[in-house]
Each structure stands twice: as structure tokens, then as C-alpha cells.
């Protein structure tokens, strides 16, 4: 059996293999089209949550918006962990995850839009446009096999993704102890360079996700894994949007 990896920790070979054991004989099997359709539904849920929380900000209900934003952050994390350990829960929790992430994205986007209303009007629309543009470009590159998810490619992206996660964790711990890590958040060339690198790795993770969904379908994974695959893809899209938003905000802060 070929070993395959994904930089996205929610999409692993172990989970797809484990899913076979949980599948009922009459459940049906996973298809790429089914996973993409479910991702589309999750995207609608995310947009609905984002629009609702953004509207609260526009109505000057910032306290309610902030509360829902934190509900989205914490609830989204809990949902993601639950799905990662129990993929058969994905049909119920994946749409909930998308809705919760929408609350978070709507809140942070509204705040960033107001902060850069004068210096960088249109920041959010550019971030959204770039996110979908990058996602489409990665899909085309994968679909036409211009970029192939080889074992070497998977190992490199997985390692880089893990390194980014560790790096972010270290900076968070340092900030908790009062250590200044301004190069992560200011508009210096170093900070912009770091953001560009992270955006590139997030984009390459989409190649990994497409490959994992395709392989899951080829291996005959049970039907509920369509939701699991869509969830994994949504995790990467949300990460990519946040990183692009951070990058554009750094560029907008430069004189």
C-alpha cells in the first residue's frame, strides 16, 4: 500500500484506512464530486456566518460580535479536533465547523476593514479575491498535473507546515511571557517575507488536500468521508485567507 501524506493534519492516510472499518456495507463510497459538493455547502455556511457577524459590527453591536467571534474560534477548534478523532462525525460537525469559522472570519474581517478603511480601502475584497484565485490556480495546477503530489513534494510541504506550526506556537508562548516578537506582526521586510512564505505553504497544502480527496475516492472510502475531505479542504482555505489578510494588512501599513 502506498504511503501518502498531507500537510493538513486533518487529512491523513490513517483516517482514510480507519474509515473502512467504520463503513457499513450499504453506506456507499466516497467520490470526488461528492466531496466538492459538500465543500460548496460548507462554503455557503461559512459565508452565512461571516455575513451575520459582519452585519453585527455594522449595527454597532461590537460586544455581541466579539463574543460570537470567540465562540467561533473556540467552537471551531473543538469541532475540528472532534472531527479529526471521529471522522464519522463529520456529516454533522463539518457544517457546524464552517458556520463557526464564518463567525470568526466575519468578525476579524470587519475589524480589519474598519482599521484600514482610509489607508487600504478594499482590503477585505482583495483578500477574498486572492484566496479564491489562489485556490483556483492550485486546483488547475493539480488537475492538469503541472504540480504532482509526489512523495518528495508531500514530505517537503508536510515538514514546512509542521515547522510553521511550531514557529507560531513558540511566538505565542514568548508573547505570553512578555517577549517582543514584533517581526511577526509589523510591516518590516522580514515580516512580509515570512507572510509570503506562509501563504505559499498554505497554497501548496491545497495540492495535498486535492490529492488526498482523490486518493480517498480511489481507495473506496465510505460516503461520510466526503464530509471529512471537504472539512480538511475548508481548514486549509480558512488558513490561506487569514494569512493573505495578514500579508495585505502588512503591505497596507507600509509608508
C-alpha positions in Angstrom: 0.0 0.0 0.0 1.4 3.4 -1.0 2.0 5.7 1.9 0.7 9.3 1.3 0.9 12.3 3.5 -0.8 15.7 3.7 0.5 18.9 5.3 -3.1 19.3 6.5 -3.3 17.3 9.8 -7.0 16.7 9.3 -6.3 14.6 6.2 -4.2 11.5 6.8 -3.9 8.0 5.4 -4.6 6.6 8.8 -8.0 8.2 8.9 -9.0 7.0 5.4 -7.9 3.5 6.3 -9.7 3.6 9.6 -12.9 4.8 7.9 -13.1 1.5 6.1 -13.6 -0.3 9.4 -16.5 2.0 10.3 -18.3 1.8 7.0 -21.5 -0.2 6.7 -21.9 -2.4 3.7 -24.7 -0.3 2.2 -23.3 3.1 3.0 -21.8 3.7 -0.4 -18.4 5.0 -1.3 -16.7 8.4 -1.4 -16.5 10.3 -4.7 -14.6 13.4 -5.6 -17.7 15.1 -6.9 -19.5 14.4 -3.6 -16.6 15.9 -1.6 -16.6 19.0 -3.8 -20.4 19.4 -3.5 -20.2 19.2 0.3 -17.3 21.7 0.3 -19.6 24.0 -1.6 -22.3 23.6 1.0 -19.8 24.3 3.8 -18.6 27.4 1.9 -22.2 28.7 2.0 -22.4 28.0 5.7 -19.1 29.9 6.2 -20.3 32.9 4.2 -23.6 33.0 6.2 -21.7 33.0 9.5 -19.3 35.7 8.2 -22.1 37.9 6.9 -24.0 37.7 10.1 -21.1 38.7 12.3 -20.0 41.4 9.9 -23.5 42.8 10.0 -23.4 43.0 13.8 -20.3 45.2 13.5 -22.1 47.4 11.1 -25.0 47.7 13.5 -22.6 48.9 16.2 -23.1 45.7 18.2 -19.3 45.1 18.7 -19.7 43.3 22.0 -22.0 40.7 20.5 -19.8 40.4 17.5 -16.7 39.9 19.7 -18.5 37.3 21.7 -19.5 35.4 18.6 -16.0 35.7 17.2 -14.6 33.9 20.3 -17.4 31.4 20.1 -16.3 30.8 16.5 -12.6 30.4 17.5 -13.1 28.1 20.4 -16.1 26.2 18.9 -14.3 25.8 15.6 -11.2 24.4 17.3 -13.3 21.9 19.4 -15.2 20.8 16.3 -12.0 20.4 14.3 -10.5 18.2 17.0 -13.6 16.1 17.3 -13.8 15.5 13.5 -10.1 14.6 13.4 -10.5 11.9 16.0 -14.0 10.8 14.9 -14.3 11.3 11.1 -17.7 9.6 11.1 -19.0 12.6 13.0 -18.0 14.8 10.0 -21.5 14.9 8.4 -22.8 16.7 11.5 -19.8 18.6 12.7 -18.3 19.7 9.4 -21.1 22.2 8.5 -21.1 23.4 12.1 -17.3 24.0 11.8 -17.8 26.0 8.7 -20.5 28.1 10.4 -18.3 28.7 13.4 -15.3 29.7 11.3 -17.6 32.1 9.4 -18.3 33.9 12.7 -14.6 34.2 13.4 -13.8 35.3 9.8 -16.7 37.8 9.7 -15.6 39.4 13.0 -11.9 39.7 12.2 -12.6 40.9 8.7 -15.0 43.6 9.9 -12.3 44.8 12.4 -9.6 44.8 9.7 -11.8 46.6 7.2 -12.5 49.4 9.7 -8.9 49.7 10.7 -7.7 50.1 7.1 -10.7 52.0 5.8 -8.6 55.0 4.9 -5.2 53.6 4.3 -6.2 50.5 2.4 -9.9 50.6 1.2 -11.0 47.3 -0.4 -8.6 45.2 1.8 -11.2 42.5 2.5 -12.4 42.1 -1.1 -8.8 41.8 -2.2 -8.1 39.2 0.4 -11.2 37.2 -0.6 -10.4 37.5 -4.3 -6.8 36.4 -3.8 -7.9 33.5 -1.7 -10.3 32.1 -4.3 -7.8 33.0 -7.1 -5.0 31.0 -5.4 -7.3 28.1 -4.7 -8.5 28.0 -8.3 -4.9 28.2 -9.6 -3.8 25.4 -7.3 -6.7 23.3 -8.5 -5.8 23.8 -12.1 -2.2 23.1 -11.5 -3.1 19.9 -9.8 -5.8 18.9 -12.2 -3.5 19.2 -15.2 -0.7 17.6 -13.2 1.6 20.6 -13.6 2.2 20.1 -9.9 2.1 16.5 -8.8 1.8 15.3 -5.3 4.9 13.1 -5.3 6.3 11.6 -2.1 9.1 14.1 -2.1 6.6 17.0 -2.5 4.4 15.7 0.3 7.3 15.3 2.6 8.6 18.9 1.9 5.2 20.5 2.4 4.4 18.5 5.5 7.7 19.4 7.1 7.3 23.1 6.2 3.7 23.1 7.6 4.8 21.4 10.8 7.7 23.9 11.1 5.3 26.9 10.7 3.0 25.4 13.4 5.9 25.1 15.8 7.2 28.5 15.0 3.7 30.1 15.6 3.5 28.2 18.9 6.8 29.4 20.1 6.0 33.1 19.3 2.7 32.7 21.2 4.5 31.4 24.2 7.1 34.2 24.0 4.3 36.8 23.9 2.7 35.3 26.9 5.9 35.9 28.8 6.2 39.5 27.5 8.9 38.8 24.9 8.6 41.2 22.0 8.2 39.4 18.7 7.3 42.4 16.6 8.8 41.0 13.4 5.8 38.7 13.2 3.3 41.5 13.1 5.0 44.7 11.9 5.4 45.8 8.3 9.1 45.2 8.0 10.5 43.3 5.0 11.3 40.4 7.3 7.7 40.2 8.5 6.4 40.5 4.9 8.8 37.8 3.8 7.6 35.4 6.5 4.0 36.0 5.5 4.8 35.4 1.8 6.4 32.1 2.8 3.5 31.0 4.9 1.0 31.9 2.2 3.0 29.8 -0.3 3.0 26.8 2.0 -0.8 27.2 2.7 -1.4 27.3 -1.1 0.7 24.1 -1.6 -1.3 22.4 1.1 -4.3 22.7 -1.3 -2.4 20.4 -3.7 -2.1 17.9 -0.8 -5.8 18.2 0.0 -6.9 17.6 -3.6 -4.6 14.6 -3.8 -5.9 13.2 -0.5 -9.6 13.6 -1.6 -8.8 11.9 -5.0 -7.0 9.0 -3.3 -9.7 8.6 -0.8 -12.2 8.2 -3.6 -9.9 5.8 -5.4 -9.5 3.7 -2.3 -13.2 3.3 -1.9 -13.6 5.2 1.4 -17.1 5.3 2.8 -19.6 8.0 1.9 -19.2 10.0 5.1 -15.5 10.7 4.2 -16.8 13.1 1.6 -17.6 15.4 4.5 -14.3 14.7 6.1 -12.4 15.5 2.9 -14.5 18.7 2.5 -13.7 19.6 6.1 -10.0 19.2 5.5 -10.1 21.4 2.4 -12.1 24.1 4.4 -9.4 24.1 7.1 -6.8 25.0 4.5 -8.9 27.6 2.8 -9.6 29.4 6.1 -5.8 29.3 6.9 -5.0 30.6 3.5 -7.5 33.5 3.8 -6.2 34.6 7.2 -2.6 34.5 6.0 -3.4 36.5 2.9 -5.3 39.0 5.0 -2.3 39.4 7.3 0.0 39.8 4.4 -2.1 42.5 2.8 -2.5 44.4 6.1 1.3 44.4 6.5 1.7 45.8 2.9 -1.0 48.4 3.7 0.8 49.5 6.8 3.9 50.4 4.9 4.5 54.1 4.2 
